[in-house]
């Protein structure tokens, strides 16, 4: 009889442990879903910022073109292409941070 009580007690503990794990998994899945949604929002924002940067660059090029075709003037007036690269790096860094948070 004592052996059966021990077995029942162990089964109950296993069920409780399993239930706790399932609840924790449910919470983690919800958190993961929220982080993925936030990641998508940040990606869209990065994409929008890149588009704005390209638009501004095009406007500057259009404004400078009539003034001079000199490479020196263009190089001084325009932000280097590394600006776009920095924006891309920033977006990638933020994306990486969010992925790490998700893990």
N, C-alpha and C positions, 0 to 999 in steps of 0.2 A: 504494500500500500504506500509506504513511504517513497518508494522508487517512482511510482506513478505520479505522486505529488511533485516530485522534483522535475519529472519530465514535463508536466503541465506548466510548472513555474518557468522552466526554460523556454517552452513554446510561447508563453505569454510575453516573456522578455524579448524573444526574437521578434514577435509581432509588433511590440511597442518600438523596438529599435528600427524595424523596417518602416513603420509608419513615420517615425521621426525623419528617417533618411528620405522617404518619399516627399514629405513636406519641405525638407530642405532643398531637394531637387526641384520641386515646383517653384520655390522662391528663386532659386538660381536661374531657372529657365526664364522666369519673368524678368529678372534683372538683365539677363543676356538679351532678351528681346528689346528691352528699353535701351540698352547700350547700342544695339544694332540700329535702332531707329535714330538715335542721336548721331551715330557714325554717318548714316546716310544724310542727315541734315547738314553735318559738317562738310561732307563731300560736295553736296550741292552748293553750299556757301563758297567753298574753295573754287568750284567751277565757275560760279557767278563772278567771283573776284578776278579770276583769270580772264574771263570774257571782258570785264570792265577794263582791266589793264591793257588788253589788246586793243580795245576800242579807244582808250585814251592815247595809246601809242600811235594808232592810225591817225587820230586827230592831230597830234603833234607833228607827225610826218607830213600830213596834208598842209598844215600851217607853215612848216619850214620849207617845204619844196619850192614855193614861189620865191622865197627870199634868196636862197642860194643852193647850188647843187654841190657845194664844197663839202668834201668828206669831213674836214676839220669842224665845220659849223655843225654838221649833223651829229658828229661824235660828241661834241660838247653839249648840244641841246637835248639829245635823247638819253634816256636812261639806258644803260647797257643791257644787253640781253641777259646778263646775269641777274637782273632784277626779276625777270620772269622765272629764271631758274631758282632764285631764292623763294619766290612765292610757291613754286612747285615743291621745293624742299620743305617749306613750312607746312603745307598741306599734307605732305607725306609724313612729316613728324607728328602732326596732330592725329592723323589716321593711325599711325603706329601706337601712339599713346592710348588711344581709345581701344585698340585691339588688345593691348596689354591689360587695360582695366577690365575688359571683358573676360579675359582668362583668369 
